[in-house]
Amino acid sequence: MVVTLIALGVARCDHHGDTTAAASTDLGADLDADLPPDVVTVPLDGTDAAGRVRPDAGRTVDAGRTVDATVSTDVPLAPGDPLDPAHAPVVDMDPSHYPSGVWVTDGMAKVQPGMAPGAVHWALVSSARNEFENLQVHVRAGVAAITGLSVAVSDLTAGAVSGVIPSAGNTVVFREAYQHIAVPSDLNGLRGDVPDGLIPAVDPLAHEARNAFPATVPAGETRSFWIELFVPPGTPSGYYLGTITVTAAGAPLARLPVRLKVWDVDLPSTASLRTYFSATEDGLCTVATGSAANCGSYPGAGGDPDLGSALSHVLTARFLLDYRLSDAEVVSAATPTADWTQWDGLYRPLLTGTAPTRLHGARLTTLAYVGVPDDVALQRHWFDHAQTGSFLDRLVYYHCDEPPRGCSFAAAATEERAVHAISPSFATLLTSTYAAVHANHMDDAVDVLTTVVNELHPRDGTDRRPTYDPFLALPGKRLWWYQDCDQHESCANGTPGPAGSTWPSYMVDALPVRNRVFQWLAYLYRVDGELYYLTDQCWTAACGSGTHDPWTSVYTFGGHGDGTLTYPGTPARIGGTTTVPLPSVRLQLLRDGMEDFEYLHALSAAGDDAFAQATARAFITNAFTFSTDPARMTAAREALGDRLHARARAGR
């Protein structure tokens, strides 16, 4: 099979502003003789930097992006394939049949309040099973404000395969909140009000109604609403049809069709890309009770502030598992030495896949030892418990950060060799480069070498990834990486990074592809883990001009959102009675990237690595040079999904 990504006469811009004519990219000849020799054609479209779509009559649209969502083949699909275009329900794509002030995009757009309406009023999206798929509805008011606005999604049904995806339990609708960006993180960043925080209609953790609706759209402005669709395991492959209904003061404002293509593909609940993310020990407890000292009043704590802190942190870890991320520092610093009963009651469900997550069976991929660094007896207790509890393969010792800044290399080597004296299977993690580790004779001491992305491939063009191969050839060695303020190239508020800052970025004002591409890069650079230092930095630390309210500002270390990927859902802010962590737009896009990695990983594991590599490289050159046109990434993902689906059907 040949997969071709086709740009239909659309110009694209590279990172330096050069405009080049987009051309067809042939991703190679047939890589599997068992697959039908069809040609999957996925056109690319033209969108502006924020993801707004230019009108293009007569073409189908993928959730607000002009991408042909059907499979164009020179050989018909195998008889009985549920994704034969003949089975696809007809979608009304005549813009004149819809109100002009209500339109649809996928999740790869950051639509600001001043933006003019788009031209697409329907969603054509694709998903594997056990995957979340995102789209957005945007509403612009005219000379008068729109009040009492609400957005709801129907069940999705597939008549051809007798399938139903119930809306209840599988769909979450959010109202988007905004961060005001006066000084961007770098000169490529958006300015003005940028969508980020997401307030649910009903939250999926406590299952409480919140205050996303009714919403108001001010006169002459746009407001946006995020829709998260989950395709449950066991859903038959096929085309599903549903409706997004937008009402104002109880009266219908728009009915927008959704067509979902479900591939015959299953994503795992536990991420294949290991992660070490973290949240502050008592961040959720603090915002829920007013202060860390009041954590004893957290539900279930019974007056014990340590237990309150632990219970709230476990809730955060559960939440992050549904975003395919591991809160590696979920365990409280107060750890046992003999009786692990309470510890197991709190944390074992996160390790065994028995926690009540939406991704059934999701498990932590990493758990950090959080005891005293030089307490060898406690370290041995942790090792023994991890070994008997079958999570030793996920236990890591990480103490010294970025030596010589966090500690000296000599001190780090002493600590890590002491851990290995307990057992060589007790993995150690160090944030450094291989050049530094090797120069300090620490190859034996470090197991998980974790390098900032710009050190693995600096912008001078020298790819250092091959220099890590001697280290990785040693038994038990792994390569992880991370991003930090170096990726917007300014670590101080008030000074934006330069226009040359074209790295992946988790900042609010970064374009959506930058929020989502890091996991694609992990695949291309053969990196098997990701570290990120905090997800709730601005919940308890002063950010912006000194606020402790992340809904007001998440500006710190020169970046909007550096260390803050989540928002506190307190009853005072979102209604209800229970405080819960809430996602950002960036966290949704990060999860999309984690899911994209699963497609790449699955193809590679199936012997189709050349296809996966070529598909990713259709829009990625290296860690700092990749197209930020969302349609190019969307087209690549579509090609991966179609390839996996074809492999699954060929094996039947």
DRENMINU-410343 format. One record per residue (C-alpha): x, y, z negated; residue number from 1; residue in one letter. Coordinates in steps of 0.1 Angstrom, whole numbers. Layout:
# DRENMINU-410343
REC     X     Y     Z num residuo
REC     X     Y     Z NUM       A
...
This chain:
# DRENMINU-410343
REC     X     Y     Z num residuo
REC     0     0     0   1       M
REC    12    35     8   2       V
REC     0    63   -15   3       V
REC     2    98     0   4       T
REC    -3   130   -19   5       L
REC   -16   155     7   6       I
REC   -17   193     2   7       A
REC   -43   206    26   8       L
REC   -26   238    39   9       G
REC   -21   253     4  10       V
REC    10   272    -6  11       A
REC    26   264   -40  12       R
REC    50   283   -61  13       C
REC    81   269   -78  14       D
REC    94   281  -111  15       H
REC   113   310   -97  16       H
REC    83   324   -78  17       G
REC    94   311   -44  18       D
REC    65   301   -22  19       T
REC    68   271     0  20       T
REC    44   253    23  21       A
REC    31   222     6  22       A
REC    38   191    26  23       A
REC    27   155    25  24       S
REC    49   133     3  25       T
REC    51    97    13  26       D
REC    57    77   -19  27       L
REC    71    47    -2  28       G
REC    61    15    15  29       A
REC    41   -15     1  30       D
REC    56   -25   -32  31       L
REC    33   -55   -38  32       D
REC    23   -79   -11  33       A
REC    -8   -90   -32  34       D
REC   -23   -55   -28  35       L
REC   -44   -46     2  36       P
REC   -25   -24    26  37       P
REC   -48     5    22  38       D
REC   -38    42    21  39       V
REC   -50    61    -9  40       V
REC   -53    98     0  41       T
REC   -55   123   -28  42       V
REC   -55   159   -15  43       P
REC   -40   188   -35  44       L
REC   -58   220   -38  45       D
REC   -51   257   -44  46       G
REC   -56   271   -79  47       T
REC   -42   302   -96  48       D
REC   -18   300  -125  49       A
REC   -47   296  -150  50       A
REC   -64   269  -131  51       G
REC   -92   288  -115  52       R
REC  -103   273   -82  53       V
REC  -105   291   -49  54       R
REC  -137   283   -30  55       P
REC  -132   256    -4  56       D
REC  -165   246    12  57       A
REC  -170   211    24  58       G
REC  -146   192     1  59       R
REC  -153   172   -30  60       T
REC  -141   186   -63  61       V
REC  -125   169   -93  62       D
REC  -140   187  -123  63       A
REC  -135   221  -109  64       G
REC  -104   213   -88  65       R
REC  -107   206   -50  66       T
REC   -94   170   -50  67       V
REC  -109   143   -30  68       D
REC  -122   119   -57  69       A
REC  -130    91   -33  70       T
REC  -105    66   -19  71       V
REC   -98    72    18  72       S
REC   -85    40    33  73       T
REC   -75    27    67  74       D
REC   -86    -8    55  75       V
REC  -118   -11    35  76       P
REC  -117   -20    -1  77       L
REC  -122   -57   -10  78       A
REC  -159   -67    -9  79       P
REC  -175   -63   -43  80       G
REC  -150   -37   -56  81       D
REC  -171   -15   -79  82       P
REC  -152    15   -68  83       L
REC  -161    11   -31  84       D
REC  -172    46   -22  85       P
REC  -204    32    -9  86       A
REC  -214    27   -46  87       H
REC  -206    63   -55  88       A
REC  -237    83   -65  89       P
REC  -244   114   -44  90       V
REC  -235   146   -62  91       V
REC  -251   179   -51  92       D
REC  -221   201   -42  93       M
REC  -240   230   -27  94       D
REC  -229   260   -49  95       P
REC  -261   279   -40  96       S
REC  -281   253   -60  97       H
REC  -265   264   -93  98       Y
REC  -263   297  -112  99       P
REC  -231   315  -102 100       S
REC  -222   324  -138 101       G
REC  -219   287  -150 102       V
REC  -191   266  -136 103       W
REC  -169   236  -144 104       V
REC  -132   228  -146 105       T
REC  -113   199  -159 106       D
REC   -91   202  -190 107       G
REC   -62   216  -169 108       M
REC   -74   252  -170 109       A
REC   -71   279  -196 110       K
REC  -100   302  -187 111       V
REC   -97   336  -204 112       Q
REC  -127   358  -213 113       P
REC  -120   383  -185 114       G
REC  -118   358  -157 115       M
REC  -144   358  -129 116       A
REC  -166   328  -123 117       P
REC  -153   298  -104 118       G
REC  -171   282   -75 119       A
REC  -175   246   -87 120       V
REC  -205   235  -107 121       H
REC  -200   197  -109 122       W
REC  -174   173  -123 123       A
REC  -159   143  -106 124       L
REC  -135   127  -131 125       V
REC  -117    94  -134 126       S
REC  -107    74  -164 127       S
REC   -94    40  -176 128       A
REC  -112    22  -205 129       R
REC  -102    32  -240 130       N
REC   -93    66  -227 131       E
REC  -104   101  -234 132       F
REC  -112   124  -204 133       E
REC  -117   161  -207 134       N
REC  -136   188  -188 135       L
REC  -149   222  -195 136       Q
REC  -180   243  -189 137       V
REC  -176   281  -186 138       H
REC  -204   307  -189 139       V
REC  -201   343  -179 140       R
REC  -227   369  -190 141       A
REC  -238   398  -168 142       G
REC  -248   432  -181 143       V
REC  -265   416  -211 144       A
REC  -251   392  -236 145       A
REC  -263   355  -235 146       I
REC  -274   344  -270 147       T
REC  -285   311  -284 148       G
REC  -263   292  -259 149       L
REC  -258   254  -263 150       S
REC  -241   227  -242 151       V
REC  -251   190  -243 152       A
REC  -241   159  -223 153       V
REC  -264   130  -213 154       S
REC  -256    93  -213 155       D
REC  -236    83  -183 156       L
REC  -251    54  -163 157       T
REC  -239    32  -135 158       A
REC  -267    15  -117 159       G
REC  -245    -5   -94 160       A
REC  -229   -23  -123 161       V
REC  -256   -19  -149 162       S
REC  -233     1  -171 163       G
REC  -241    27  -197 164       V
REC  -217    50  -217 165       I
REC  -239    64  -245 166       P
REC  -233   101  -252 167       S
REC  -237    95  -290 168       A
REC  -203    84  -304 169       G
REC  -185    89  -271 170       N
REC  -189   126  -263 171       T
REC  -178   155  -284 172       V
REC  -186   191  -273 173       V
REC  -165   219  -286 174       F
REC  -167   257  -285 175       R
REC  -133   272  -277 176       E
REC  -118   298  -299 177       A
REC   -91   322  -288 178       Y
REC   -56   333  -298 179       Q
REC   -47   369  -289 180       H
REC   -13   369  -272 181       I
REC     3   404  -272 182       A
REC    39   392  -269 183       V
REC    42   359  -250 184       P
REC    63   330  -261 185       S
REC    83   334  -229 186       D
REC    78   355  -198 187       L
REC    59   327  -180 188       N
REC    32   328  -208 189       G
REC    -4   340  -205 190       L
REC   -13   373  -222 191       R
REC   -46   384  -238 192       G
REC   -71   361  -254 193       D
REC   -61   324  -246 194       V
REC   -83   294  -256 195       P
REC   -69   270  -281 196       D
REC   -88   261  -313 197       G
REC  -118   238  -308 198       L
REC  -149   239  -330 199       I
REC  -171   208  -325 200       P
REC  -209   206  -324 201       A
REC  -206   174  -345 202       V
REC  -171   164  -358 203       D
REC  -160   128  -352 204       P
REC  -144   124  -386 205       L
REC  -171   134  -411 206       A
REC  -199   132  -385 207       H
REC  -213   165  -397 208       E
REC  -231   191  -376 209       A
REC  -208   222  -373 210       R
REC  -214   257  -360 211       N
REC  -202   254  -324 212       A
REC  -238   262  -314 213       F
REC  -257   283  -309 214       P
REC  -230   304  -292 215       A
REC  -231   340  -279 216       T
REC  -214   351  -247 217       V
REC  -208   389  -248 218       P
REC  -219   411  -219 219       A
REC  -194   410  -191 220       G
REC  -173   382  -206 221       E
REC  -167   345  -202 222       T
REC  -169   318  -230 223       R
REC  -157   283  -226 224       S
REC  -168   249  -239 225       F
REC  -147   218  -240 226       W
REC  -162   183  -234 227       I
REC  -143   152  -245 228       E
REC  -156   120  -229 229       L
REC  -145    86  -243 230       F
REC  -148    55  -222 231       V
REC  -152    26  -246 232       P
REC  -135    -8  -242 233       P
REC  -156   -32  -223 234       G
REC  -171    -6  -200 235       T
REC  -176   -21  -166 236       P
REC  -156    -5  -138 237       S
REC  -177    16  -115 238       G
REC  -192    50  -109 239       Y
REC  -212    66  -137 240       Y
REC  -235    96  -134 241       L
REC  -247   120  -160 242       G
REC  -257   156  -166 243       T
REC  -243   185  -186 244       I
REC  -272   207  -197 245       T
REC  -266   244  -206 246       V
REC  -294   261  -225 247       T
REC  -299   297  -237 248       A
REC  -324   303  -265 249       A
REC  -339   269  -258 250       G
REC  -344   276  -221 251       A
REC  -325   257  -194 252       P
REC  -297   278  -179 253       L
REC  -279   251  -158 254       A
REC  -278   214  -152 255       R
REC  -244   203  -139 256       L
REC  -238   168  -126 257       P
REC  -209   146  -139 258       V
REC  -196   116  -119 259       R
REC  -171    95  -137 260       L
REC  -150    68  -119 261       K
REC  -140    41  -144 262       V
REC  -110    21  -132 263       W
REC  -107   -16  -140 264       D
REC   -78    -7  -164 265       V
REC   -76    -8  -202 266       D
REC   -53    15  -222 267       L
REC   -39     2  -255 268       P
REC   -51    19  -288 269       S
REC   -15    20  -301 270       T
REC     8    42  -281 271       A
REC    36    26  -261 272       S
REC    56    58  -265 273       L
REC    67    59  -302 274       R
REC    61    92  -320 275       T
REC    73   109  -351 276       Y
REC    50   138  -358 277       F
REC    42   151  -392 278       S
REC    19   173  -412 279       A
REC    26   192  -445 280       T
REC    21   170  -475 281       E
REC    -9   189  -489 282       D
REC   -19   212  -460 283       G
REC   -54   198  -456 284       L
REC   -59   195  -494 285       C
REC   -48   231  -499 286       T
REC   -72   246  -474 287       V
REC  -100   223  -487 288       A
REC   -96   232  -524 289       T
REC   -79   266  -523 290       G
REC   -44   257  -535 291       S
REC   -22   227  -539 292       A
REC   -27   229  -577 293       A
REC   -64   222  -571 294       N
REC   -59   190  -550 295       C
REC   -73   170  -579 296       G
REC  -107   183  -569 297       S
REC  -104   168  -534 298       Y
REC  -131   142  -528 299       P
REC  -121   109  -543 300       G
REC   -91   123  -562 301       A
REC  -108   121  -597 302       G
REC   -87   150  -609 303       G
REC   -54   136  -598 304       D
REC   -37   162  -575 305       P
REC   -12   137  -561 306       D
REC   -40   113  -551 307       L
REC   -59   143  -536 308       G
REC   -29   152  -516 309       S
REC   -25   116  -504 310       A
REC   -61   111  -495 311       L
REC   -62   143  -474 312       S
REC   -30   134  -457 313       H
REC   -43    99  -448 314       V
REC   -73   117  -432 315       L
REC   -49   138  -411 316       T
REC   -30   107  -401 317       A
REC   -62    90  -390 318       R
REC   -71   120  -370 319       F
REC   -37   121  -353 320       L
REC   -39    84  -344 321       L
REC   -69    92  -322 322       D
REC   -46   116  -304 323       Y
REC   -21    87  -300 324       R
REC     3   103  -324 325       L
REC    19    89  -356 326       S
REC    21   111  -387 327       D
REC    53    94  -397 328       A
REC    56   113  -430 329       E
REC    20   105  -442 330       V
REC    33    88  -473 331       V
REC    36   110  -504 332       S
REC    70   115  -519 333       A
REC    57    98  -551 334       A
REC    64    62  -540 335       T
REC    63    31  -562 336       P
REC    91     7  -571 337       T
REC    71   -23  -582 338       A
REC    34   -21  -579 339       D
REC    24   -12  -544 340       W
REC   -13   -18  -548 341       T
REC   -24    18  -545 342       Q
REC     1    25  -518 343       W
REC   -12    -4  -498 344       D
REC   -48     7  -503 345       G
REC   -39    41  -489 346       L
REC   -15    34  -461 347       Y
REC   -17    -2  -450 348       R
REC   -48     4  -428 349       P
REC   -27    29  -408 350       L
REC    -1     3  -403 351       L
REC   -23   -27  -395 352       T
REC   -48   -10  -372 353       G
REC   -77   -13  -397 354       T
REC   -82    24  -404 355       A
REC  -116    37  -391 356       P
REC  -102    54  -360 357       T
REC  -121    60  -327 358       R
REC   -93    41  -310 359       L
REC  -101     7  -325 360       H
REC   -69   -10  -338 361       G
REC   -46    21  -335 362       A
REC   -15    17  -356 363       R
REC    13    40  -366 364       L
REC    43    35  -344 365       T
REC    67    51  -369 366       T
REC    68    54  -407 367       L
REC    94    74  -425 368       A
REC   111    66  -458 369       Y
REC   103    97  -479 370       V
REC   121    89  -511 371       G
REC   152   105  -526 372       V
REC   180   102  -500 373       P
REC   206    87  -524 374       D
REC   183    64  -544 375       D
REC   195    31  -531 376       V
REC   172    11  -554 377       A
REC   141    29  -540 378       L
REC   154    24  -505 379       Q
REC   157   -13  -512 380       R
REC   121   -14  -525 381       H
REC   109     2  -493 382       W
REC   129   -22  -472 383       F
REC   116   -52  -490 384       D
REC    80   -40  -488 385       H
REC    83   -32  -451 386       A
REC    98   -66  -444 387       Q
REC    71   -85  -463 388       T
REC    44   -61  -449 389       G
REC    54   -66  -413 390       S
REC    62   -30  -406 391       F
REC   100   -30  -408 392       L
REC   102   -25  -370 393       D
REC    85     9  -376 394       R
REC   103    21  -407 395       L
REC   130    48  -402 396       V
REC   153    67  -425 397       Y
REC   155   103  -414 398       Y
REC   170   129  -438 399       H
REC   197   150  -422 400       C
REC   184   174  -395 401       D
REC   206   186  -367 402       E
REC   241   184  -384 403       P
REC   261   203  -392 404       P
REC   232   227  -398 405       R
REC   212   203  -421 406       G
REC   242   186  -436 407       C
REC   277   177  -425 408       S
REC   283   148  -401 409       F
REC   303   131  -428 410       A
REC   274   133  -453 411       A
REC   250   120  -427 412       A
REC   273    91  -419 413       A
REC   276    82  -456 414       T
REC   239    82  -461 415       E
REC   231    61  -430 416       E
REC   258    36  -437 417       R
REC   244    32  -472 418       A
REC   210    24  -457 419       V
REC   226    -1  -434 420       H
REC   243   -17  -464 421       A
REC   208   -27  -475 422       I
REC   202   -42  -441 423       S
REC   212   -34  -406 424       P
REC   175   -37  -397 425       S
REC   167    -6  -418 426       F
REC   167    19  -389 427       A
REC   183    53  -393 428       T
REC   173    84  -373 429       L
REC   195   114  -366 430       L
REC   187   146  -346 431       T
REC   219   152  -326 432       S
REC   236   145  -293 433       T
REC   255   114  -284 434       Y
REC   286   135  -277 435       A
REC   285   147  -313 436       A
REC   277   113  -328 437       V
REC   305    96  -309 438       H
REC   330   124  -317 439       A
REC   322   118  -354 440       N
REC   326    80  -351 441       H
REC   289    74  -360 442       M
REC   278    50  -332 443       D
REC   274    23  -358 444       D
REC   255    45  -383 445       A
REC   228    59  -360 446       V
REC   200    37  -346 447       D
REC   174    62  -333 448       V
REC   194    90  -317 449       L
REC   170   120  -312 450       T
REC   181   148  -289 451       T
REC   165   181  -280 452       V
REC   154   180  -244 453       V
REC   177   209  -233 454       N
REC   207   190  -246 455       E
REC   198   159  -227 456       L
REC   195   179  -195 457       H
REC   207   215  -198 458       P
REC   196   241  -173 459       R
REC   231   242  -158 460       D
REC   219   212  -139 461       G
REC   240   185  -155 462       T
REC   219   155  -164 463       D
REC   235   140  -195 464       R
REC   211   111  -198 465       R
REC   236    86  -182 466       P
REC   262    94  -209 467       T
REC   238    79  -235 468       Y
REC   239    44  -218 469       D
REC   270    32  -237 470       P
REC   252    40  -270 471       F
REC   220    23  -258 472       L
REC   239    -8  -248 473       A
REC   247   -14  -285 474       L
REC   222   -37  -303 475       P
REC   191   -20  -318 476       G
REC   198    15  -304 477       K
REC   170    38  -292 478       R
REC   168    72  -276 479       L
REC   142    97  -286 480       W
REC   139   134  -280 481       W
REC   121   165  -290 482       Y
REC   113   201  -281 483       Q
REC   116   232  -303 484       D
REC   119   269  -300 485       C
REC   147   264  -275 486       D
REC   120   255  -250 487       Q
REC   107   291  -250 488       H
REC   142   302  -255 489       E
REC   134   327  -282 490       S
REC   132   316  -318 491       C
REC   123   351  -332 492       A
REC    89   368  -331 493       N
REC    87   399  -310 494       G
REC   111   388  -283 495       T
REC    97   367  -255 496       P
REC   119   341  -239 497       G
REC   131   347  -203 498       P
REC   112   339  -171 499       A
REC   138   311  -167 500       G
REC   122   292  -196 501       S
REC   105   266  -175 502       T
REC   107   237  -200 503       W
REC    78   216  -212 504       P
REC    61   235  -240 505       S
REC    35   230  -267 506       Y
REC    28   268  -269 507       M
REC    -7   283  -267 508       V
REC     2   306  -239 509       D
REC    21   280  -218 510       A
REC     4   268  -186 511       L
REC   -15   235  -190 512       P
REC    10   214  -171 513       V
REC    38   225  -195 514       R
REC    16   213  -224 515       N
REC    11   179  -208 516       R
REC    43   170  -189 517       V
REC    67   160  -217 518       F
REC    55   124  -217 519       Q
REC    59   121  -179 520       W
REC    95   133  -184 521       L
REC   100   107  -212 522       A
REC    92    80  -187 523       Y
REC   115    94  -160 524       L
REC   144   100  -184 525       Y
REC   139    65  -200 526       R
REC   133    80  -235 527       V
REC   112    58  -257 528       D
REC   101    81  -285 529       G
REC    92   117  -294 530       E
REC    97   137  -325 531       L
REC    78   169  -334 532       Y
REC    84   186  -368 533       Y
REC    50   198  -378 534       L
REC    14   200  -366 535       T
REC     0   224  -393 536       D
REC    29   249  -400 537       Q
REC     6   280  -400 538       C
REC   -20   264  -423 539       W
REC     1   273  -454 540       T
REC    30   293  -440 541       A
REC    27   330  -431 542       A
REC    25   334  -393 543       C
REC    20   364  -370 544       G
REC    21   395  -390 545       S
REC    19   376  -423 546       G
REC   -15   359  -421 547       T
REC   -21   324  -436 548       H
REC   -51   319  -413 549       D
REC   -41   300  -381 550       P
REC   -74   310  -365 551       W
REC   -60   345  -365 552       T
REC   -24   337  -355 553       S
REC    -1   307  -349 554       V
REC    28   329  -339 555       Y
REC    61   318  -355 556       T
REC    97   311  -345 557       F
REC    90   332  -314 558       G
REC    63   309  -301 559       G
REC    25   309  -303 560       H
REC    18   275  -319 561       G
REC    53   264  -327 562       D
REC    47   237  -353 563       G
REC     9   242  -353 564       T
REC   -11   219  -330 565       L
REC   -42   216  -353 566       T
REC   -66   239  -370 567       Y
REC   -83   237  -404 568       P
REC  -120   229  -401 569       G
REC  -132   244  -434 570       T
REC  -170   247  -441 571       P
REC  -165   285  -443 572       A
REC  -151   285  -407 573       R
REC  -171   258  -389 574       I
REC  -201   250  -412 575       G
REC  -209   216  -427 576       G
REC  -196   205  -461 577       T
REC  -164   186  -455 578       T
REC  -130   201  -445 579       T
REC  -115   183  -415 580       V
REC   -85   188  -392 581       P
REC   -95   200  -357 582       L
REC   -77   198  -324 583       P
REC   -63   225  -302 584       S
REC   -65   226  -264 585       V
REC   -28   218  -266 586       R
REC   -33   187  -287 587       L
REC   -59   175  -261 588       Q
REC   -34   180  -233 589       L
REC    -7   163  -253 590       L
REC   -29   133  -257 591       R
REC   -36   134  -220 592       D
REC     2   132  -215 593       G
REC     4   102  -239 594       M
REC   -23    85  -218 595       E
REC    -5    94  -186 596       D
REC    26    76  -200 597       F
REC     5    45  -205 598       E
REC    -3    44  -167 599       Y
REC    34    48  -159 600       L
REC    45    23  -185 601       H
REC    19    -3  -174 602       A
REC    30    -1  -137 603       L
REC    66    -4  -147 604       S
REC    59   -34  -169 605       A
REC    40   -50  -140 606       A
REC    71   -47  -117 607       G
REC    58   -16  -100 608       D
REC    83     8  -114 609       D
REC    94    22   -80 610       A
REC    59    33   -73 611       F
REC    55    49  -107 612       A
REC    88    67  -104 613       Q
REC    80    80   -70 614       A
REC    45    92   -80 615       T
REC    59   111  -109 616       A
REC    86   126   -88 617       R
REC    61   139   -63 618       A
REC    57   169   -86 619       F
REC    87   166  -110 620       I
REC   123   173  -102 621       T
REC   138   174  -137 622       N
REC   131   185  -172 623       A
REC   130   221  -163 624       F
REC   118   220  -127 625       T
REC    83   207  -120 626       F
REC    52   221  -104 627       S
REC    29   239  -128 628       T
REC     0   235  -103 629       D
REC   -24   213  -122 630       P
REC   -37   197   -91 631       A
REC    -3   181   -83 632       R
REC    -3   164  -117 633       M
REC   -40   154  -113 634       T
REC   -33   139   -79 635       A
REC    -3   119   -93 636       A
REC   -25   105  -121 637       R
REC   -52    96   -97 638       E
REC   -27    77   -76 639       A
REC   -15    58  -107 640       L
REC   -50    49  -117 641       G
REC   -59    38   -82 642       D
REC   -28    16   -81 643       R
REC   -35     0  -114 644       L
REC   -71    -6  -104 645       H
REC   -60   -22   -71 646       A
REC   -36   -45   -90 647       R
REC   -63   -55  -114 648       A
REC   -88   -63   -86 649       R
REC   -61   -82   -66 650       A
REC   -56  -105   -95 651       G
REC   -92  -115   -97 652       R
